[in-house]
Amino acid sequence: MDVILDNIGFSLQKIGGLSMVWEAIVRSLDKSGLNYKCLEYPGASDNKVRKKMPQYVIEKREPLSMFVERYRNPHVENDTPFVFHSSHYRITNNPKA
């Protein structure tokens, strides 16, 4: 089963508790051997915690406005069942999630 992580939290803050918890989640998944990928948005590379993390599978997203994006539910295309986990109170409308 695939796991898709919504890394929008890295784009919404430069450093903080959310970033540190999210880093632990990504590192745990990396060690687990599960197939996962992360949705990332502009500004994520400015996050101090994100800069220290190892590279992982990223799907870059380019929204028109980060202010609006934080309130939108991301569109995720996946034909097989998957787990979706967001760092900022978002869900996906994909019925396979």
N, C-alpha and C positions, 0 to 999 in steps of 0.2 A: 504494500500500500504506500502511495506517495504522501508526503507531507509538504504543504505549501505554507510558508511563513510570510506574513505581511510585516515588513520591516519599517513601516512608516514612522514608528517612534524615533528611529535614528535621525530622521529628517526634521522632526518637530522639536528636538532639543539638542544642545551641544554636549551635555553631559548630565547625568542624573541617575536616580534610582531605576527608572524604567530601562534605561540603556544597559545598566549593569545586570539586571534580571534577564533582559532579552539576550545579552551576551552569553549568559549561563545556559539558556535554553538552546541557542544555536550551537554552542560548544558540545553540549550533551548529545544533540542530534548528530553532530559530526562524528562523535566517538561511537554512536550506536550502530552505524552501518546502514541506517535507513536511507532510502532514496528521498531526498528533499531538495527544495529550491526556495529562494527568497525573492520576494517582490521588493524592489528598492526604488526610491524616489530621489529627486534632486536634493542635495544638501546632506545626504547620509554620510558622505565621505568627510564632512566637516565635524562629525560627532567624534569626540575624543576616544570613547570606548570602541567605536566601530573601527577607528584607525588601527587599533592594536589587534584586531581579530584576524585570523587566517582567511585566506580567500575561500569562497564557497560559491555554489551555483547561484547566479543572480539573474533575474529577469528585470531589466531596467524599465521603469515606467516614466513617462514624461507628461504629467498632467498640465493643464493650462494654468491652474492656480493651486498652490499647496493649501491655501486657506480653504478652498472649496473641497479639495481632495480629502482632507482629514475627516470630512463628514459624509463622504460618498462611500458606498460599499464597492469594493473592487470587483471587476469582472475577471473571472478566472476560467480559462478554457482547459478542461481536462475530461477525457472520455471515460476514465476509470474512476472508481471510488477513491477519495483522498481525504486527508485531514487538513482542515484549514485553521490556522491560528494567527490572530492578529495581535499586534502590540498596542492597538489603540481602538478598542470598542467597535470594531467593524466586523461584518459578516460578508459572505459571498452568496449570491443567489443561485449558484450552480447547484442543481439537485444532487449531484454526485458527491458533494461535500458532506 
